Amino acid sequence: MTGDPNTRREELLREMGISPVWRLRVAAPVAAAAAAPATVTGLTVREPEAPARPLPAGGPVSQMEWPALKAAVAGCTACGLHEKRNKTVFGVGDENADWLFVGEGPGADEDAQGEPFVGQAGRLLDNMLAAIELERGHNVYIANIVKCRPPGNRNPQPEEARACSPYLKRQIELIKPRLIVALGKVAAVNLLGRDASIASLRRQVHDYHGIPLIVTYHPAYLLRTLNDKAKAWEDLCFAVDTMRGLAAVAAASPG
């Protein structure tokens, strides 16, 4: 990015349709460190249930490294979604990222290009990232609950999400993100293992196998529901504050 970063952020927020412009809070390191344990461990922490799930074709996914995992996804036939796909959409970004953003599934543009969030919703996501000084591919990884496009861009069915879940779980194990941001209800429900509304899940730090998780709206939803863009900005600010607290705790920990 060029020019004054505050001016650029204001331009991005205007593109997102958010007014008035709200600035990110800058928490003092000591305060963040003091508040972080309560933020991370004291709110709605629930370990997802682990029902028996059939592993997709491709061998022991839980032991795969990146090359084998990518090859397994490319050749996967574990559910019916593979029958009409053009390309699988594995995920993209920094494989050692602190930030992991998870959506629901590929759309038409993603199916054509093999990369998540490349259409209009992807442009909005990129603006959302830029507004909190993040960038696709730089300390950010982006993935979806399912790797193949559901017909007509419908939500993934439970059996499709279950078939794909070992791949996403292994990606998360390899990335070891510091924070997960679930984009939309489908991502939140599948990662948390329980059904709930976005409204009831926002502004809380949840738990995914020991990794803090925050829920916000999916960019595609925000394109249809402009009034909720301001709420999404609140969630992004909350995510930044949470990440600062996590960083402060890590810095203060011995060793």
NUMARKOL-815676 format. One record per residue (C-alpha): residue number from 1; residue in one letter; x, y, z. Coordinates in Angstrom, 3 decimals. Last residue first. Example, Ala and Ser with C-alpha at 12.3 -4.5 7.8 and 13.67 -1.06 7.14 Angstrom:
2
2, S, 13.670, -1.060, 7.140
1, A, 12.300, -4.500, 7.800
//
This chain:
255
255, G, 10.693, -19.407, 27.315
254, P, 8.715, -17.589, 29.961
253, S, 5.336, -16.224, 28.823
252, A, 5.125, -12.436, 28.571
251, A, 5.557, -12.346, 24.804
250, A, 2.933, -15.061, 24.348
249, V, 0.483, -13.189, 26.587
248, A, 1.076, -9.970, 24.636
247, A, 0.591, -11.733, 21.320
246, L, -2.689, -13.258, 22.499
245, G, -3.900, -9.867, 23.704
244, R, -2.977, -8.238, 20.425
243, M, -4.803, -11.002, 18.566
242, T, -7.912, -10.418, 20.659
241, D, -7.820, -6.665, 20.001
240, V, -7.469, -7.348, 16.272
239, A, -10.381, -9.809, 16.357
238, F, -12.575, -7.305, 18.220
237, C, -11.751, -4.670, 15.609
236, L, -12.719, -7.164, 12.909
235, D, -15.956, -7.957, 14.721
234, E, -16.859, -4.264, 14.995
233, W, -16.175, -3.945, 11.261
232, A, -18.551, -6.852, 10.635
231, K, -21.204, -5.051, 12.667
230, A, -20.750, -1.961, 10.480
229, K, -21.189, -4.137, 7.395
228, D, -24.509, -5.401, 8.787
227, N, -26.596, -2.645, 7.178
226, L, -25.334, -3.609, 3.727
225, T, -27.091, -6.959, 3.671
224, R, -26.574, -8.487, 0.218
223, L, -22.857, -7.716, -0.121
222, L, -22.488, -8.474, 3.591
221, Y, -23.833, -11.987, 3.028
220, A, -21.171, -12.626, 0.379
219, P, -18.533, -11.326, 2.817
218, H, -19.537, -13.959, 5.410
217, Y, -20.442, -12.453, 8.767
216, T, -18.318, -12.779, 11.889
215, V, -17.226, -15.465, 14.337
214, I, -14.055, -15.543, 16.438
213, L, -11.972, -18.617, 17.275
212, P, -9.207, -19.103, 19.838
211, I, -7.192, -22.291, 19.190
210, G, -7.274, -25.033, 21.850
209, H, -9.198, -27.558, 19.777
208, Y, -11.422, -24.818, 18.342
207, D, -12.416, -22.499, 21.173
206, H, -14.717, -19.494, 21.217
205, V, -13.869, -15.845, 21.829
204, Q, -17.037, -13.785, 21.897
203, R, -18.141, -10.676, 20.025
202, R, -20.394, -12.658, 17.660
201, L, -21.819, -16.098, 18.453
200, S, -25.413, -15.192, 19.374
199, A, -25.857, -12.884, 16.374
198, I, -24.304, -15.484, 14.057
197, S, -27.056, -17.889, 15.067
196, A, -26.352, -21.235, 16.677
195, D, -25.922, -24.867, 15.695
194, R, -23.104, -26.782, 17.333
193, G, -19.822, -28.399, 16.333
192, L, -17.717, -25.256, 16.699
191, L, -15.945, -25.548, 13.349
190, N, -18.996, -26.775, 11.449
189, V, -21.427, -24.276, 12.947
188, A, -19.039, -21.339, 12.554
187, A, -18.162, -22.084, 8.934
186, V, -21.802, -22.505, 7.927
185, K, -22.828, -19.443, 9.956
184, G, -20.542, -16.968, 8.257
183, L, -16.814, -16.265, 8.077
182, A, -15.103, -18.096, 10.938
181, V, -11.995, -16.190, 12.045
180, I, -9.305, -18.459, 13.503
179, L, -6.521, -17.063, 15.720
178, R, -2.914, -18.085, 16.509
177, P, -2.801, -20.350, 13.505
176, K, -1.013, -23.712, 13.734
175, I, -0.704, -23.994, 9.937
174, L, -0.139, -27.760, 9.919
173, E, -2.864, -28.622, 12.438
172, I, -5.257, -26.205, 10.729
171, Q, -4.627, -27.821, 7.363
170, R, -5.155, -31.240, 8.952
169, K, -8.560, -30.195, 10.310
168, L, -9.479, -28.758, 6.919
167, Y, -8.674, -32.030, 5.173
166, P, -10.327, -34.191, 7.844
165, S, -13.498, -32.053, 7.544
164, C, -14.172, -32.718, 3.853
163, A, -16.389, -35.777, 4.265
162, R, -18.115, -34.234, 7.284
161, A, -18.864, -31.031, 5.347
160, E, -20.375, -33.062, 2.527
159, E, -22.445, -35.123, 4.965
158, P, -23.759, -31.965, 6.608
157, Q, -24.815, -30.388, 3.292
156, P, -22.729, -27.514, 1.964
155, N, -24.760, -24.323, 1.541
154, R, -26.032, -23.686, -1.979
153, N, -23.790, -22.089, -4.594
152, G, -26.001, -23.470, -7.367
151, P, -24.369, -26.869, -6.978
150, P, -21.909, -27.026, -4.044
149, R, -18.398, -26.026, -5.186
148, C, -15.608, -28.328, -4.046
147, K, -13.124, -27.908, -1.162
146, V, -15.609, -27.784, 1.713
145, I, -15.333, -25.848, 5.000
144, N, -13.304, -23.177, 3.244
143, A, -9.752, -21.812, 3.375
142, I, -7.831, -18.544, 3.659
141, Y, -4.380, -18.177, 5.248
140, V, -3.004, -14.856, 6.470
139, N, 0.509, -13.925, 7.681
138, H, 1.040, -12.391, 4.232
137, G, -0.848, -14.335, 1.557
136, R, -3.921, -12.101, 1.539
135, E, -3.063, -8.852, 3.246
134, L, -3.580, -7.532, 6.755
133, E, -3.593, -3.938, 7.982
132, I, -6.997, -4.074, 9.686
131, A, -8.673, -2.237, 6.775
130, A, -6.578, -4.289, 4.354
129, L, -8.223, -7.493, 5.555
128, M, -11.715, -6.071, 5.090
127, N, -10.738, -4.798, 1.647
126, D, -9.465, -8.272, 0.696
125, L, -12.707, -9.764, 1.993
124, L, -14.692, -7.338, -0.168
123, R, -12.684, -8.363, -3.216
122, G, -13.294, -12.000, -2.342
121, A, -17.042, -11.418, -2.110
120, Q, -16.920, -9.998, -5.641
119, G, -15.064, -13.051, -6.917
118, V, -11.697, -14.503, -5.863
117, F, -12.603, -15.799, -2.400
116, P, -10.944, -19.213, -2.470
115, E, -8.604, -20.298, -5.287
114, G, -9.123, -23.028, -7.907
113, Q, -9.799, -20.569, -10.725
112, A, -13.056, -21.865, -12.200
111, D, -14.441, -23.311, -8.966
110, E, -13.502, -20.082, -7.164
109, D, -15.369, -17.976, -9.720
108, A, -18.451, -20.219, -9.528
107, G, -18.544, -20.329, -5.740
106, P, -16.300, -22.260, -3.370
105, G, -17.422, -23.297, 0.102
104, E, -18.184, -22.064, 3.635
103, G, -15.534, -19.573, 4.671
102, V, -12.533, -19.962, 6.997
101, F, -10.047, -17.174, 7.778
100, L, -6.805, -18.222, 9.482
99, W, -4.537, -15.563, 11.009
98, D, -1.150, -16.370, 12.593
97, A, 0.048, -17.744, 9.275
96, N, 2.628, -20.524, 8.866
95, E, 1.228, -21.834, 5.563
94, D, 0.909, -18.259, 4.307
93, G, -1.920, -18.121, 1.815
92, V, -4.351, -20.170, -0.209
91, G, -6.899, -22.916, 0.234
90, F, -7.644, -26.236, -1.448
89, V, -10.255, -25.187, -3.976
88, T, -10.876, -28.249, -6.153
87, K, -11.288, -27.462, -9.816
86, N, -14.131, -27.892, -12.324
85, R, -16.512, -29.601, -9.950
84, K, -19.538, -31.524, -11.139
83, E, -18.928, -35.032, -9.786
82, H, -16.628, -33.986, -6.941
81, L, -19.566, -32.646, -4.931
80, G, -20.940, -36.156, -4.516
79, C, -18.709, -37.008, -1.578
78, A, -15.367, -38.715, -0.894
77, T, -14.110, -38.395, -4.485
76, C, -10.862, -36.567, -3.692
75, G, -8.159, -36.322, -6.349
74, A, -7.136, -32.703, -5.839
73, V, -7.735, -32.997, -2.096
72, A, -5.352, -35.941, -1.813
71, A, -2.698, -34.152, -3.872
70, K, -2.869, -31.086, -1.639
69, L, -2.571, -33.254, 1.477
68, A, 0.379, -35.180, 0.056
67, P, 2.283, -31.971, -0.717
66, W, 1.378, -30.273, 2.610
65, E, 2.244, -33.069, 5.049
64, M, -0.126, -35.945, 5.664
63, Q, -0.472, -37.738, 8.991
62, S, -4.107, -36.896, 9.812
61, V, -5.075, -37.590, 6.211
60, P, -4.266, -41.281, 6.616
59, G, -4.977, -42.461, 3.065
58, G, -6.387, -40.590, 0.086
57, A, -10.094, -41.353, 0.001
56, P, -12.085, -39.375, 2.519
55, L, -12.178, -40.476, 6.161
54, P, -15.585, -41.500, 7.460
53, R, -16.541, -39.526, 10.567
52, A, -17.022, -40.828, 14.084
51, P, -18.352, -37.992, 16.169
50, A, -15.887, -35.511, 17.666
49, E, -17.826, -32.964, 19.692
48, P, -16.462, -29.476, 19.559
47, E, -14.742, -28.242, 22.730
46, R, -16.698, -25.336, 24.129
45, V, -15.296, -22.081, 25.425
44, T, -18.128, -19.589, 25.745
43, L, -16.017, -16.819, 27.215
42, G, -13.478, -17.066, 30.025
41, T, -10.475, -18.646, 28.361
40, V, -9.364, -16.230, 25.662
39, T, -10.750, -12.969, 26.914
38, A, -10.089, -13.707, 30.573
37, P, -6.495, -14.675, 29.767
36, A, -6.079, -11.643, 27.482
35, A, -7.080, -8.870, 29.870
34, A, -3.797, -8.584, 31.748
33, A, -1.696, -8.938, 28.629
32, A, -3.785, -6.390, 26.790
31, A, -3.534, -3.943, 29.668
30, V, 0.234, -4.322, 29.760
29, P, 0.554, -3.993, 25.993
28, A, -1.583, -0.833, 25.854
27, A, -4.567, -1.350, 23.601
26, V, -4.760, 0.508, 20.330
25, R, -8.430, 0.712, 19.365
24, L, -9.061, 0.526, 15.659
23, R, -10.705, 3.600, 14.212
22, W, -14.373, 3.897, 13.373
21, V, -15.386, 5.618, 10.135
20, P, -18.990, 6.806, 10.227
19, S, -19.973, 5.117, 8.015
18, I, -19.163, 1.664, 6.693
17, G, -19.952, 0.888, 3.066
16, M, -17.009, -1.457, 2.526
15, E, -15.633, 1.005, -0.016
14, R, -15.864, 3.707, 2.675
13, L, -13.903, 1.448, 4.991
12, L, -11.242, 1.010, 2.330
11, E, -10.914, 4.760, 1.821
10, E, -10.627, 5.271, 5.576
9, R, -7.895, 2.641, 5.721
8, R, -5.980, 4.361, 2.922
7, T, -6.169, 7.697, 4.749
6, N, -4.905, 6.070, 7.943
5, P, -2.091, 4.341, 6.047
4, D, -0.837, 7.613, 4.476
3, G, 0.366, 6.911, 0.978
2, T, 1.126, 3.574, -0.640
1, M, 0.000, 0.000, 0.000
//
